[in-house]
Amino acid sequence: MSQKHLQSIHVSHYKHTAGCATEVMPVPDVVKISMSQHIGAPCKPLVQKGDYVKVGQLIGDTEAFVSAPIHSSVSGTVKGLEEQRNAMGGIDTLVVIEPDKKQEIYEGIAVPEVSDLPGFIKAIRESGLVGLGGASFPTHIKFNPKNIDEVHTLIVNAAECEPFITSDHRLMLEDAEDLIAGCQLVMKYIGLDEGYIGIEENKPDAIAHLDQLLADKGITNIKTFTLQARYPKGAERVLIYEITGKTMNAGELPAQHGCILSNVTTIAFVGQYFRTGMPLVSKRMTVDGDAVATPKNVIAPIGTMINDVIGFCDGYKQEPRKILMGGPMMGRAIFSDEMPIIKNNNAILAFSKEQSLVKEETACINCGRCHQACPFKLIPTALADAYERRDAQALSNLKVMQCMECGSCSYICPARRPLGFMNKLGKAVVKEAGL
């Protein structure tokens, strides 16, 4: 195991809900289930207006390679299909269902029976599982790398380094059995020798709980790995370096370095799925921010409208100026709370005008803090200058494509320059130039 550390920053944690046990939200009056809930091709609706559906029933799929099927999170009647702009700016197709509140389970639900890797991969795809930590890459593809014979280590990302979010923390305390079972299943079928659960040191109760459970079960090839409570320890390339000491460049995959890396919620779902047979139909998330009346950790049916989730948290105590899907460092601002929860939502944060205030940008003072904060030792000020000139070659030479858009440079900048966002735009310049 590595004891090396990449450059990182300290951000205020604001983990207000760390001690809040997860509450299961009642079935809402309507769900709108998006057909675009993963990286890759969107699914095609398999139902139409007037159809009656049950919990766990397949309602969307595609034959495209990079895809994952989508299941109904409720029982009820399909009221129709809608289109809505998503947080990325694209247009999603939504299957609108009016629940009957009975939550009847689809007859085909059964615990998968598998005996080898192909069967395991097939079952994972049928579950609809995607990366639940943010990227939403179809998990069955990640679990079946081309160089599978060279992969030997499972790394579970349980860092949860973003401020406010505590849903992964609660999962480790509340669903540790599923997490460990998921680790064992993945390691068994992929043929991995060892597993590490990377957890930031600000979650000592989760570390102690998992250590005790592993000891009680006599499991020695899975261990917790304590990370510094600094940002961005949960980033894929950072986590691999912290645990293995291996440097992973942009464009490379963990499997090229002998690792399968997956979010803690994703791995726990594997354990849950092989225990219950229920596909991915609900999501645990943190609801917080100074505009929320009662911050909570919530489990809600996928497709629940965000305003209904906020309502379950007693509504807004003041008008929100900004609402985020995800954390304040890498989450996405949304234009309305009349949008549905999707598979990879780990948080809904609603901030007042005061807390969401972005200070006016001033001139760079060449302090170098952004360079010191960057995990990959990029020079954000030079990249920003190159972007403003639209100099694709300079951006490429300065390795803008290595930027993982963690936002550390923007956070630490005393001039409040949007350096991370300019890097994102700089990548587009490089791609357009074909470099």
C-alpha positions in Angstrom: 0.0 0.0 0.0 1.2 3.5 -0.8 1.9 6.2 1.9 2.4 8.9 -0.8 0.1 11.9 -1.1 -0.8 14.1 -4.0 -1.3 17.8 -3.5 -4.7 18.6 -2.0 -6.6 21.3 -0.2 -8.6 21.6 3.0 -12.2 22.6 2.4 -14.8 23.1 5.1 -16.7 19.9 5.4 -20.2 21.0 6.5 -21.1 17.4 7.3 -24.3 18.5 9.1 -26.2 15.2 8.3 -23.4 12.7 9.3 -25.4 11.7 12.4 -28.8 11.6 10.6 -30.0 8.1 10.0 -31.4 7.6 6.5 -35.2 8.1 6.1 -37.1 6.3 3.5 -39.4 8.7 1.6 -43.0 7.7 0.9 -44.0 7.1 -2.7 -44.7 10.5 -4.3 -47.8 11.3 -6.4 -45.8 11.2 -9.6 -42.4 10.0 -10.8 -40.7 10.9 -14.1 -38.1 8.4 -15.0 -35.4 9.6 -17.4 -34.2 7.4 -20.2 -30.8 9.1 -20.0 -29.3 8.0 -16.7 -25.8 6.9 -17.7 -22.8 7.8 -19.9 -23.5 6.4 -23.3 -26.6 5.8 -25.4 -30.0 6.7 -23.9 -32.5 4.0 -23.5 -35.7 3.7 -25.6 -39.0 3.6 -23.7 -40.5 0.1 -23.6 -43.9 1.3 -22.3 -46.6 3.6 -23.5 -49.4 5.7 -22.1 -52.0 3.6 -20.3 -49.6 0.7 -19.4 -49.6 -0.6 -15.9 -46.1 -1.2 -14.5 -44.7 -2.7 -11.3 -41.6 -2.1 -9.2 -38.5 -3.5 -10.9 -40.2 -3.9 -14.3 -38.0 -3.0 -17.3 -39.3 0.2 -18.9 -36.2 1.3 -21.0 -33.3 -0.3 -22.8 -31.2 -0.2 -25.9 -28.9 -2.5 -27.7 -26.0 0.0 -27.7 -22.8 -1.3 -26.0 -22.4 1.6 -23.6 -25.7 1.5 -21.9 -27.7 0.2 -18.9 -31.4 -0.7 -18.7 -33.9 1.3 -16.7 -36.6 0.0 -14.4 -39.7 1.3 -12.8 -39.3 2.5 -9.2 -43.1 2.4 -8.5 -46.2 0.5 -9.4 -48.8 2.5 -11.3 -50.0 3.8 -14.6 -47.9 5.3 -17.3 -49.4 8.7 -18.0 -47.3 9.4 -21.1 -43.8 10.5 -22.2 -42.3 14.0 -21.8 -39.2 15.7 -22.9 -37.2 17.9 -20.6 -33.9 19.7 -20.7 -31.4 18.2 -18.2 -28.6 19.7 -16.1 -26.1 19.1 -18.9 -28.2 21.1 -21.4 -29.4 18.1 -23.4 -32.9 16.9 -23.8 -34.1 13.8 -21.9 -37.1 11.6 -22.5 -39.1 11.0 -19.3 -41.5 8.2 -18.6 -44.2 9.7 -16.5 -45.9 7.3 -14.0 -48.7 7.9 -11.6 -48.1 5.6 -8.7 -51.0 3.6 -7.1 -49.0 3.6 -3.8 -49.3 -0.2 -3.6 -45.6 -0.9 -4.7 -46.5 -4.2 -6.3 -43.3 -6.1 -7.2 -42.8 -7.2 -10.8 -43.3 -11.0 -11.1 -39.9 -11.5 -12.8 -37.9 -10.3 -9.8 -35.5 -13.1 -8.6 -32.1 -13.3 -7.0 -29.7 -13.9 -9.9 -28.0 -17.3 -10.1 -24.5 -17.1 -11.6 -21.5 -19.4 -11.6 -18.9 -17.6 -13.7 -17.8 -14.1 -14.9 -20.1 -14.0 -18.0 -23.1 -14.8 -15.9 -22.1 -12.2 -13.3 -21.6 -9.5 -15.9 -25.0 -10.3 -17.5 -26.7 -10.1 -14.1 -25.0 -6.7 -13.4 -26.2 -5.3 -16.7 -29.7 -6.6 -16.0 -29.7 -4.8 -12.7 -29.3 -1.4 -14.4 -26.3 -0.6 -12.3 -24.1 2.4 -13.2 -21.5 4.2 -11.3 -23.4 5.8 -8.4 -20.6 8.2 -7.3 -21.0 10.7 -10.1 -19.8 9.5 -13.6 -22.7 7.0 -14.1 -20.6 4.7 -16.3 -22.3 1.4 -16.9 -20.9 -1.0 -14.3 -21.0 -4.2 -16.3 -18.5 -2.7 -18.7 -16.2 -1.6 -15.9 -16.3 -5.0 -14.3 -15.2 -6.7 -17.6 -12.0 -5.0 -18.8 -10.1 -6.3 -21.8 -7.0 -7.0 -19.7 -8.9 -8.8 -17.0 -6.1 -11.3 -16.4 -3.9 -8.4 -15.3 -6.3 -6.9 -12.8 -5.8 -8.0 -9.2 -7.0 -5.2 -6.9 -10.5 -3.8 -6.0 -10.5 -0.2 -4.8 -13.7 1.0 -3.3 -14.1 4.8 -3.2 -15.7 5.6 0.1 -13.8 8.9 0.6 -16.8 11.2 0.2 -14.5 14.2 0.1 -17.1 16.7 -1.1 -18.6 19.1 1.5 -22.1 18.5 2.8 -22.6 15.0 1.4 -22.9 12.2 3.9 -25.0 9.6 2.1 -22.0 7.2 1.6 -21.1 7.7 5.2 -24.6 6.6 6.3 -24.4 3.6 3.9 -21.2 2.3 5.5 -22.9 2.5 8.9 -26.3 1.2 7.9 -25.6 -1.2 5.0 -22.1 -2.5 5.8 -23.2 -6.1 5.2 -24.2 -5.4 1.6 -21.0 -3.5 1.1 -18.7 -6.4 2.2 -20.9 -8.9 0.3 -20.6 -6.7 -2.8 -16.8 -6.6 -2.4 -16.6 -10.4 -2.1 -18.8 -11.0 -5.1 -16.8 -8.6 -7.4 -13.5 -10.1 -6.2 -14.8 -13.7 -6.6 -16.1 -13.4 -10.2 -13.4 -11.0 -11.6 -10.7 -13.0 -9.8 -9.2 -10.2 -7.6 -6.7 -11.0 -4.9 -7.2 -8.0 -2.6 -9.6 -5.2 -1.9 -9.3 -1.8 -0.2 -12.1 0.5 1.0 -10.6 4.1 1.0 -12.3 6.2 3.7 -11.4 9.7 4.8 -10.2 10.0 8.4 -13.1 12.2 9.3 -15.4 9.1 9.4 -13.8 7.1 12.2 -17.1 5.4 13.1 -17.4 4.0 9.6 -13.8 2.8 9.6 -14.2 1.2 13.0 -17.5 -0.4 12.0 -16.2 -2.0 8.9 -12.9 -3.1 10.5 -14.9 -4.9 13.2 -17.3 -6.5 10.7 -14.4 -7.7 8.6 -12.6 -9.1 11.7 -15.8 -10.8 12.9 -16.2 -12.5 9.5 -12.5 -13.5 9.4 -12.0 -11.6 6.1 -8.4 -10.8 5.6 -8.1 -9.9 1.9 -10.4 -6.8 2.2 -9.1 -3.9 4.3 -10.1 -0.3 5.0 -7.6 2.3 3.9 -7.6 5.6 5.9 -7.2 8.7 3.7 -6.4 12.2 4.7 -9.6 14.3 5.1 -8.6 16.6 2.3 -10.0 17.4 -1.2 -10.0 15.7 -3.7 -9.0 12.3 -2.2 -12.0 10.6 -3.8 -11.0 11.4 -7.3 -10.2 8.3 -9.3 -6.6 9.1 -10.2 -5.9 10.5 -6.8 -7.3 7.4 -5.0 -5.3 5.0 -7.1 -2.1 6.9 -6.4 -2.9 7.1 -2.6 -3.5 3.4 -2.3 -1.1 1.9 -4.9 1.4 4.6 -5.6 0.7 4.2 -9.3 0.3 7.3 -11.5 -2.6 7.2 -13.8 -2.7 9.7 -16.6 -5.8 11.2 -18.2 -7.4 8.8 -20.7 -6.1 5.7 -18.9 -8.3 3.3 -17.1 -7.8 1.8 -13.6 -7.6 -1.7 -15.2 -4.4 -0.6 -17.0 -2.9 -0.3 -13.5 -4.3 -3.6 -12.2 -7.3 -2.1 -10.4 -11.1 -2.1 -10.5 -12.2 1.1 -8.9 -15.8 1.7 -8.0 -17.9 3.9 -5.7 -18.9 2.5 -2.3 -22.6 2.8 -3.1 -22.1 0.9 -6.4 -20.4 -2.0 -4.6 -23.0 -2.1 -1.9 -25.7 -2.3 -4.5 -24.1 -5.4 -5.9 -24.4 -7.1 -2.5 -28.0 -5.9 -2.2 -29.0 -7.1 -5.7 -27.6 -10.6 -5.1 -29.5 -10.7 -1.9 -32.9 -9.4 -3.1 -32.9 -9.5 -6.9 -34.4 -6.0 -7.1 -32.9 -3.8 -9.8 -31.7 -0.3 -9.2 -34.9 1.6 -8.5 -34.1 3.9 -5.5 -31.3 6.2 -4.4 -29.9 7.4 -1.1 -28.9 11.0 -1.1 -28.1 13.9 1.2 -30.4 16.9 1.2 -28.8 19.9 2.7 -28.0 23.6 2.3 -29.0 26.7 4.3 -32.2 27.0 2.2 -33.5 23.5 3.3 -35.7 23.5 6.4 -34.6 20.0 7.7 -31.5 18.6 6.2 -31.7 14.8 5.9 -30.3 11.7 4.3 -33.1 10.3 2.2 -33.9 7.2 0.2 -36.3 8.0 -2.6 -37.7 6.2 -5.7 -35.7 7.1 -8.8 -37.8 9.6 -10.8 -39.0 11.4 -7.7 -39.2 15.1 -8.4 -36.6 17.2 -6.6 -39.3 19.5 -5.2 -41.0 16.5 -3.7 -37.7 15.4 -2.0 -37.3 18.9 -0.6 -40.9 18.8 0.6 -40.1 15.6 2.5 -37.4 17.7 4.2 -40.1 20.2 5.3 -39.6 22.4 2.3 -37.5 25.6 1.9 -36.9 27.8 4.9 -35.9 30.6 2.6 -35.9 31.1 -1.2 -33.0 29.1 -2.8 -30.7 31.1 -5.0 -28.8 28.0 -6.3 -29.7 24.3 -6.3 -27.1 21.6 -7.0 -27.3 18.0 -8.0 -24.2 16.7 -6.2 -21.6 18.6 -4.1 -20.5 22.2 -4.2 -17.1 21.4 -5.8 -18.1 19.2 -8.8 -21.9 19.1 -8.7 -24.1 20.7 -11.3 -26.4 23.7 -10.8 -29.9 23.0 -12.1 -32.4 25.6 -13.4 -35.5 24.2 -11.6 -36.4 21.9 -8.8 -39.1 20.4 -11.1 -36.5 17.8 -12.3 -36.4 14.1 -11.4 -33.9 12.2 -9.3 -31.6 10.0 -11.4 -29.4 7.0 -10.5 -26.2 8.9 -9.7 -27.7 11.6 -7.5 -25.9 11.5 -4.2 -27.0 14.9 -3.0 -29.5 17.8 -3.5 -28.1 21.0 -2.1 -30.2 24.2 -1.9 -28.4 27.4 -1.0 -29.6 30.9 -0.2 -28.4 34.0 -1.9 -26.0 34.6 0.9 -24.4 31.2 0.9 -24.3 30.9 -2.9 -22.8 34.4 -3.4 -19.9 34.3 -5.9 -17.5 37.1 -5.1 -16.4 39.4 -7.9 -13.4 38.3 -9.8 -10.3 40.4 -9.4 -6.8 40.5 -11.0 -4.4 37.6 -10.6 -1.7 38.4 -8.0 0.6 35.5 -9.1 0.5 34.0 -5.6 0.9 30.4 -7.0 -1.8 28.9 -4.7 -3.6 27.3 -7.6 -0.5 25.5 -8.7 0.2 24.3 -5.2 -3.4 23.0 -4.9 -3.5 21.1 -8.2 -3.1 17.3 -7.6 -1.4 16.9 -10.9 0.9 20.0 -10.7 -0.7 21.9 -13.6 -0.3 25.6 -13.8 -3.9 26.9 -13.9 -2.9 30.6 -14.4 -0.9 29.7 -17.5 -3.8 27.5 -18.8 -6.2 30.3 -18.2 -4.0 32.7 -20.2 -3.8 30.2 -23.0 -7.5 29.7 -23.0 -8.2 33.4 -23.2 -5.9 33.5 -26.3 -7.7 30.3 -27.6 -4.1 28.9 -28.1 -4.8 25.2 -28.6 -1.2 24.3 -28.9 -0.2 26.0 -25.7 -3.2 24.4 -23.9 -2.0 21.0 -25.1 1.6 21.7 -24.1 0.5 22.7 -20.7 -1.4 19.4 -20.4 -4.9 20.8 -20.0 -6.3 17.4 -20.8 -4.8 16.1 -17.5 -7.2 18.4 -15.6 -9.9 16.4 -13.8 -12.0 19.6 -13.1 -12.0 19.1 -9.4 -12.2 22.9 -8.8 -9.4 23.0 -6.3 -7.7 25.9 -8.2 -10.9 27.9 -8.3 -11.6 27.3 -4.6 -8.2 28.4 -3.4 -7.8 31.4 -5.7 -7.9 34.7 -3.7 -8.9 36.5 -6.9 -11.9 34.2 -7.4 -10.9 33.4 -11.0 -13.0 30.5 -12.5 -9.8 28.6 -13.3 -11.3 25.2 -13.2 -14.1 26.2 -15.6 -11.6 27.8 -18.0 -9.8 24.4 -18.0 -13.0 22.7 -19.0 -13.5 25.2 -21.9 -9.8 24.8 -22.7 -10.2 21.1 -23.3 -12.9 21.9 -25.9 -10.5 24.2 -27.7 -7.9 21.4 -27.8 -10.4 18.9 -29.1 -11.7 21.2 -31.8 -8.1 21.7 -33.0 -7.6 18.0 -33.2 -4.6 18.0 -30.9 
